[in-house]
Amino acid sequence: SRTRPVQGSSRGPGATGRSGGPGATGARRAGAVVAGLLLVCVSVVVGCRVAGTDALTPVPQLLAFLPWLSAPAGLALVLALLSRWRPGILWALLVLAALAWFIEPYGKTDEPGGPPLAELRVLTSNVEFGRGTHSLIPEIRAHRPDIVFVEECEYTCQAALRRDVGADYPYRRAVVAGGSSGSVILSRHPLRGLDPVPGEMGMPAAVADVRGHPVRLQLAHPMPPLPGQVGVWRRELGRLRDTARAVTRTTTPLILAGDFNASQDHAAFRRILDTGLRDCARLAGHDRTPSWPSRTTPFLGTQIDHVLVSRDFSAHSARFLRVADTDHRALLVDITLHQRG
C-alpha cells in the first residue's frame, strides 16, 4: 500500500502556535518593559502626591506638571494592552485613576457670610528681570487694578512704573534690587510698610487702608525648586505659610499674591492654603489654567502665579493676561471684602 503523505503546516519554521512567533513575542516583551518603566516613573511622582511630600529632585519639578503625566500613563496602558500584560493594565488603570482624583481642585470654596465692604481688583505679574515692564504698563492702564504686585521688577522696571503710572498709584512698597530680586507693591490705597518676608528674592509687605479697613498685603516670590535649591524653595514657602498663619489668626484680612513657583500639587503650597487661605483662580473656576511658561500656555503649562485671600474675601472673576517679553502670564482678579461674620 501507498504511504499517505503527512499534511504539513502552512506556517514557517518559526511559528509557535497562537504566540505569533518569536518576533511578536519579543515585541510584546519590549512593550511591557517600556510600559513598566513609564509606570515606575509616573508612580513615584503620584506616590509622593499621595504621601503629601515634595521629596527630592526631580519630583518637585514633575509635580508642577502632574496633570500632564496622564500622557505617559496612558501610553503605558496602550503598551500593556498590546503586550497582553495584565498586571501592567491594572497598574496603569490605578495610576490614571489616581491622577484623575488629584486633578480635581484643592481648597475650600465657601463664601463669606458678612455684608460686602469694598470691591478690589488685584493684578500680579512676574515681568522676568524687568523685560516685560513695557508690556505690563498698558495692561495696568487698561484694567485699572487697585493693587498691583510685580515680581522680578528691578531698577529700570521700578523707575518705569513710577514714571508711567506713579500718578495713579501714589503708594508703593518695594524691595529695590537688580535682576530677579526686585519686587514692588503698587496701590491706590494708602499703605503702611512692614518688614518683608526674608528670601533670596524680594517679598515686600504692607497694610493697605481700604475705605477705613486695614488689609494685609504680602507679595510672594520664593526661589524656584531648581536642582540644588529645593531646600531653599521649601524653606521660603514655609515662611510664607508662617506669615499666613499668623495673619489669619487675627481679624486682619490678607491678600497674598505673586509668583509662588508652586502649584496646588506641591505639598508646600497646599500647606499655605491649609492656613485658611483660598485661591482666587480656584474660586472663579480657573484652578488649572496655566500661567507658566507663557510661550506654551494654554496647551502646556502649570499654574504657579496665584492670588490667595483670607476668608473675608469672595472672588468674582480671574483672568490670565498675556504679557509680552516675560515667561509668565499676569493674573487679574476681582474680589470683594466682606465684614467678618
C-alpha positions in Angstrom: 0.0 0.0 0.0 1.0 3.6 -0.5 2.1 5.7 2.4 -0.2 8.7 2.7 1.8 12.0 2.8 1.9 13.8 6.1 0.0 17.1 5.9 2.4 19.9 6.8 1.6 23.2 8.4 1.4 26.3 6.2 3.3 28.2 8.9 7.0 28.6 8.6 9.6 27.0 10.9 9.5 30.0 13.3 5.8 29.6 14.1 4.8 28.7 17.6 1.1 28.4 17.6 -1.0 31.3 18.8 2.0 33.2 20.1 2.6 34.7 16.7 6.3 33.7 16.6 9.4 34.8 18.3 9.3 38.3 16.7 5.8 39.0 18.0 6.7 37.6 21.5 9.8 39.9 21.6 7.8 42.9 20.6 5.3 42.2 23.3 8.0 41.8 25.8 9.7 45.1 24.8 6.3 46.8 25.0 5.8 45.5 28.5 9.3 46.7 29.6 8.6 50.2 28.2 5.2 50.3 29.9 6.8 49.2 33.2 9.5 51.9 33.0 6.9 54.6 32.3 4.7 53.4 35.1 7.5 53.3 37.6 8.4 56.9 36.8 4.8 58.2 37.0 4.1 56.1 40.1 6.9 57.7 42.0 5.5 61.1 41.4 1.9 60.1 42.1 3.1 58.3 45.3 4.7 61.5 46.6 1.4 63.3 45.8 -0.5 60.7 47.8 2.0 60.9 50.7 1.9 64.7 50.8 5.6 65.2 50.2 7.5 67.1 47.6 10.5 64.8 48.1 13.7 65.5 46.1 14.6 66.4 42.5 13.1 65.6 40.1 9.8 65.0 41.9 9.1 68.7 42.7 9.7 69.7 39.1 7.4 66.9 37.8 4.7 67.6 40.4 4.2 71.0 38.8 3.0 69.2 35.7 1.0 66.4 37.4 -2.0 66.5 35.0 0.3 66.1 32.0 1.6 62.8 33.5 -1.6 61.3 32.2 0.1 61.2 28.8 2.9 58.7 29.7 0.5 56.8 31.9 -2.0 56.5 29.0 0.8 55.4 26.7 1.8 52.8 29.3 -1.8 51.5 29.3 -1.8 51.2 25.5 1.5 49.3 25.5 0.3 47.0 28.3 -2.9 46.2 26.3 -0.9 45.5 23.2 1.5 43.3 25.2 -1.3 41.5 26.9 0.4 42.3 30.2 -2.5 42.0 32.7 -0.7 43.3 35.8 0.5 46.3 33.8 -3.0 47.0 32.6 -4.3 47.1 36.2 -1.3 49.1 37.3 -1.8 51.7 34.5 -5.6 52.0 35.3 -4.8 52.6 39.0 -2.3 55.3 38.2 -4.7 57.0 35.8 -7.4 56.9 38.4 -5.1 58.5 41.0 -4.2 61.2 38.5 -7.8 61.9 37.8 -8.5 62.2 41.5 -5.7 64.7 42.1 -6.5 66.8 39.1 -9.6 67.8 41.0 -9.3 71.3 42.6 -7.8 71.6 46.1 -9.1 74.1 48.7 -12.2 75.5 50.1 -14.9 77.4 48.1 -17.3 78.5 50.9 -18.5 82.1 50.6 -18.1 84.7 53.4 -21.3 85.4 55.2 -20.9 89.1 56.1 -22.1 92.1 54.1 -19.7 93.5 51.4 -17.4 96.4 52.5 -15.3 97.1 49.4 -14.6 95.9 45.9 -11.0 95.4 44.8 -9.2 94.5 41.6 -5.8 92.9 42.1 -3.1 92.2 39.5 0.0 90.2 39.9 2.7 89.8 37.2 6.2 88.4 37.0 8.0 90.6 34.4 11.1 88.3 34.1 14.1 90.5 35.0 12.0 93.6 34.2 11.8 92.8 30.5 8.0 92.7 30.4 7.5 96.0 32.1 6.8 97.9 28.9 4.0 95.4 28.1 2.6 95.4 31.6 2.1 99.1 31.8 -0.6 99.2 29.1 -2.4 96.3 30.9 -2.3 98.3 34.2 -3.8 101.3 32.4 -6.4 99.3 30.6 -7.7 97.3 33.6 -7.0 99.8 36.4 -6.4 97.4 39.3 -6.5 98.8 42.8 -3.4 96.8 43.9 -0.5 95.6 41.7 2.1 93.0 42.7 5.1 92.9 40.4 7.8 90.3 40.7 11.3 90.5 39.2 10.9 94.3 39.0 14.5 95.5 39.0 15.7 99.1 38.9 14.6 100.0 35.4 11.2 98.4 36.0 10.6 100.3 39.2 11.6 103.6 37.5 9.3 103.0 34.6 6.3 102.2 36.8 7.0 105.3 38.9 7.2 107.4 35.7 4.3 106.0 33.8 1.7 105.0 36.4 3.0 106.7 39.5 0.3 109.3 39.4 -2.4 106.6 39.6 -0.5 104.6 42.2 0.9 107.1 44.7 1.5 104.4 47.3 4.1 101.7 47.0 6.2 99.3 49.0 9.3 97.8 47.3 12.4 95.8 47.6 14.8 97.7 45.4 17.3 95.3 43.8 18.6 94.1 40.5 17.8 91.0 38.4 15.1 88.8 39.8 15.4 90.1 43.4 13.5 93.3 43.0 9.7 93.4 43.7 7.1 96.1 44.3 3.5 96.5 45.5 1.6 99.4 44.0 -1.6 100.7 45.5 -4.3 103.3 45.0 -5.0 103.0 48.7 -2.7 104.3 51.5 0.0 101.8 52.6 1.8 101.3 55.9 5.1 99.5 55.3 6.0 96.3 57.0 9.2 94.2 57.1 9.4 91.9 54.0 9.4 88.2 54.4 13.1 87.1 54.2 14.1 85.4 51.0 16.6 85.2 48.2 14.2 87.4 46.1 12.3 90.4 47.4 8.9 89.8 49.1 7.7 93.2 50.4 4.7 93.6 52.7 2.3 96.3 53.7 -1.0 97.1 55.3 -3.5 98.9 53.0 -6.2 101.2 54.2 -9.2 100.2 52.1 -12.0 102.6 52.9 -11.0 102.5 56.6 -10.5 98.8 56.7 -6.9 97.5 57.2 -5.9 94.8 54.7 -2.6 93.0 54.9 -0.7 92.7 51.6 2.1 90.2 51.1 4.0 89.7 47.8 5.2 86.1 47.2 8.3 85.2 45.3 10.2 82.2 46.7 13.1 80.6 45.0 12.0 78.1 42.2 12.6 74.4 43.0 15.7 74.1 40.8 18.1 71.2 41.4 20.1 72.0 44.4 17.6 74.7 45.5 14.7 72.6 46.6 15.5 73.1 50.3 15.6 76.9 49.8 12.3 76.8 47.9 10.6 74.7 50.6 12.0 76.9 53.4 10.8 80.1 51.8 7.3 78.7 51.1 7.3 77.7 54.8 8.0 81.4 55.8 5.0 82.5 53.7 2.9 79.8 55.4 4.0 81.1 58.8 3.1 84.6 57.8 -0.3 83.5 56.5 -0.9 81.5 59.7 0.0 84.5 61.9 -2.3 86.9 60.0 -5.3 84.5 59.6 -5.3 84.1 63.4 -6.1 87.8 63.7 -9.0 89.8 62.4 -7.0 91.5 59.6 -7.9 90.4 56.0 -5.0 89.1 54.0 -4.1 89.2 50.2 -1.0 87.0 49.5 -0.2 87.3 45.8 2.7 86.7 43.4 4.8 84.0 41.7 4.8 81.2 44.2 6.9 78.9 41.9 4.5 76.2 43.1 1.2 74.7 42.1 -1.6 73.0 44.0 0.1 69.7 43.5 3.0 70.8 45.7 2.7 69.9 49.4 4.5 73.1 50.5 1.9 75.2 48.6 -1.1 73.3 50.0 0.2 73.9 53.5 -0.2 77.6 52.8 -3.8 77.0 51.7 -4.4 74.9 54.8 -3.9 78.1 57.0 -7.3 79.1 55.8 -6.5 81.0 52.6 -8.4 80.4 49.3 -7.1 80.6 45.8 -9.0 83.2 43.7 -8.5 81.4 40.4 -9.9 78.3 42.1 -12.9 80.3 43.3 -13.5 81.7 39.8 -13.3 78.3 38.1 -9.8 78.5 36.8 -7.9 76.2 39.2 -6.0 74.5 36.4 -5.4 77.4 33.9 -1.7 77.6 33.4 0.3 80.7 33.9 3.8 79.5 33.1 5.6 79.1 30.8 3.6 81.6 28.8 5.1 80.6 25.5 3.3 77.2 25.6 0.1 78.1 27.5 -2.7 77.3 27.5 -1.7 74.0 25.8 1.1 73.1 28.1 2.0 74.7 31.4 1.3 75.0 35.1 -0.4 77.5 37.4 2.3 78.9 39.7 1.0 82.5 39.8 -1.7 82.9 42.4 -3.8 85.4 44.4 -4.6 83.9 47.8 -7.1 85.6 50.1 -8.4 85.1 53.6 -12.0 84.0 54.2 -13.0 87.7 54.4 -13.0 87.8 50.6 -15.1 86.4 47.7 -13.8 86.2 44.2 -15.9 87.0 41.1 -13.5 86.6 38.2 -10.0 85.6 37.3 -8.3 86.4 34.0 -4.8 85.3 32.8 -3.3 88.0 30.6 -0.6 87.5 28.1 2.2 90.0 28.7 5.0 90.2 26.0 8.7 89.5 26.9 8.0 87.6 30.0 7.6 83.9 30.6 4.6 84.4 32.9 1.0 85.3 32.2 -0.3 88.0 34.5 -3.3 87.2 36.8 -6.1 89.7 37.2 -8.8 89.0 39.8 -11.9 90.9 41.1 -12.6 90.3 44.7 -14.9 91.7 47.4 -14.0 92.3 51.0 -16.8 91.3 53.4 -17.4 92.0 57.0 -16.2 89.1 59.1 -19.2 87.1 60.4 
